[in-house]
């Protein structure tokens, strides 16, 4: 009988320990989801800025083709977009969004911390720990420019399997396709 009680106690302790690790893993997954969302929000904000700049430049600036390389953004709203999506995932931005480059493409790196703790466990000192995670999202141009494109003549862009025609002399903002056709926003890590 004492051996049975002793073994039951060990099994209960092991079960509570596994539960504590599961709580920590759950908090970590929540933090990673928040970091992914915040990084994507920052990059999508920059993509929107690229589209606005491109729309203003076509027909007014011969250098409008430069907007298609995905590097002309300033990231004015990236911080607010990242903070909002982190908050919606019960986390806060503690680092970034920082400009970064991945495989030659611009992007943002964001670090977040959950607003909630791991919770009460049998492991002392973990009840006040918050999970942290980081993510990086990149903005990748999808269009290939013809080698003779100069911004003063009509241009045929090859964007994946679609062809997009832009004439700077006869341009309306409605001529621009959806941002996702010109720029891909995706997680890098």
Secondary structure as UniProt FT lines:
FT   HELIX           2..57
FT   TURN            58..60
FT   TURN            62..63
FT   HELIX           64..69
FT   TURN            76..77
FT   HELIX           78..88
FT   TURN            89..90
FT   STRAND          91..102
FT   TURN            103..104
FT   STRAND          105..117
FT   TURN            124..125
FT   TURN            127..128
FT   STRAND          130..141
FT   STRAND          143..144
FT   TURN            147..148
FT   STRAND          155..159
FT   TURN            160..161
FT   STRAND          162..166
FT   TURN            168..169
FT   HELIX           173..175
FT   HELIX           179..182
FT   STRAND          183..187
//
